[in-house]
């Protein structure tokens, strides 16, 4: 596999890794673990080599029509060194209803030296259909533009691949749990799964964290995982009320890709958990 294909696969893996993570509630107390203004920055590596940066952020609440919505954004970019071999830029904008019960809109923009791709998915809940539109422009000896449209049936409560991460931060979490939720990228709608395998201490950016290890299963959700044998993603999330993703790792045939949390801004003001929370 070429360097360019490897970096492209890494970006897909690390984007997918944010799809399924969980957070906590206790008793009758339910406090949102996130709010507009939150910004999480991750350093991406291919083995020991710094590869780029990913940023997750929550923009101010907006309206789609008359409906208030969360606006989530994820950007991924390779660094100056890897830009010499494979320049990759990606931005995902995801919109979910303010009660976090389903997605309403999803947009993905990807740029490389050879291709520009724009994907828009509108979630029509009156007809329970996702309307997918993709425009791809290829830069070769002769430029070529392709347009694709599709309508996909939706399951009740379906989220897009980014909003589902924030939905999952609202869930209770215990070792041994198996999390399920419908996800659609507009091309298909399927139930994604993740298993909470164990609790352990991990070190990221020189700091130790008490975390849960979550093992998402993206087969049937992300086509990259279906094409590469042994594709695997692990996600470590903090064992507290925020369930921040601290570290992500892919273990696949073309090497190991990791993402580590390096900066946090705008965390929600969550009160400390009860004394017996960690017992």
PyMOL commands that set and color helices and strands:
alter all, ss='L'
color gray80, all
select helices_A, chain A and resi 3-16+80-83+163-168+223-227
alter helices_A, ss='H'
color red, helices_A
select strands_A, chain A and resi 39-46+49-64+67-78+89-97+103-111+115-124+129-138+144-153+178-184+189-204+207-217+233-238+245-252+255-265
alter strands_A, ss='S'
color yellow, strands_A
deselect
rebuild
show_as cartoon
